[in-house]
Amino acid sequence: MAKRTRVSIVGGGIAGLALAAALDPTRCQVTLHEAEPDRAASGSALTLWPAATRALRRLGAGELVDRHTHRVSGGTIRDLRTSRRLLPTASARLTIVPRPDLLAALEACVPASVQREHVQVDDPQALEADVVVGADGVRSRVRALVRRSRPERTPTSYLALRGLSDRVPQPDEVGEYWGRGRLFGLVPLAAGAYWFTTHRSTLGPEPIDPGEALAEVRDVFTGTAAAALQVLATARAEEVVATRLWVAPGMARYARGRYVLIGDAAHAMTPNLGRGAGDAIIDAVTLAPVLGSRLGTARWQARRLPFTQGARIASGGVMQLALSGQPQRLLGKA
């Protein structure tokens, strides 16, 4: 019997659980390190594009996909103050899934053979494994072993709020509302809606108090579109997630020696393309069959790095466009 590859996965969020679920237990001896497993119960909603839902089906989470997938149509880009349509957006078949539900579905796919370590990994080099996978998010400690020069996360000046609403939005309310330094989004769910905001803020350091953040958002969004005002007026602080936006530095590689990066550790980006969770799942599912093979990992990196780094750059560009206050002029349509 061939010796199994010892794999340590640092981080038990979306990327880490997806990889633990995807690895073949007959080939890999897997240890999953997650210091705060209780965080799985928190969070609002996430957007998954079709490639990510196909990856979830490969893991055995098809029931989750079927339950949450629906066609989002009629969404447009609107002016935040007037609700005037600025740019149309095409209909798309998206999966909008509560984060706790996604994590629970991934958890259910993880084999019982995976060992769990509920400790903070401060020194990934000390892990006794053939392969160490950094699935530890934008604050990744593993990233410094792959990108040795300036591996720290990069701050932005923006604060993001996310929440769920019981009210089902009208078709002409769905979409994103862009304004100078402010953004609001509204996405329908089977029963209610997922909403999000972004604006420049000096609140911090983290963790951000949701009540304080919600009060600031209500003030900043005074005089904006009726859909935004109605959602924010009824939002409950205890159900709001407030985070500062950080991004990963640009990466020229995702693997070095026995260390590999996936998910936000490799390509954390602003949320404007809705790709973060989905790309983390795709990273994991495509890496799993080749992990432990230097040639296979190199080929995986050659496929994934250009696409995800391109998405990271494009997402930042969309953020700048959305918050510029003049998207039509920047697009050459004014």
Secondary structure, DSSP 8 states (H G I E B T S, - for coil): ----EEEEEE--SHHHHHHHHHS-TTTEEEEEE-S-GGGGG---EEEE-HHHHHHHHHHT-HHHHHHHEEEE-S-EEEETTT--EEEE---EEEEEEEHHHHHHHHHHHS-TT-EEE-S--S-GGG---SEEEE---TT-STHHHHS-SS-S-EEEEEEEEEEEESS---GGG-EEEEETTEEEEEEEETTEEEEEEEEE----SSS--HHHHHHHHHHHTTT--HHHHHHHHH--GGG-EEEEEEE----S-SEETTEEE-THHHH---GGGS-HHHHHHHHHHHHGGGTT-HHHHHHHHHHHHHHHHHHHHHHHHHHHHHTSS-HHHHTT--
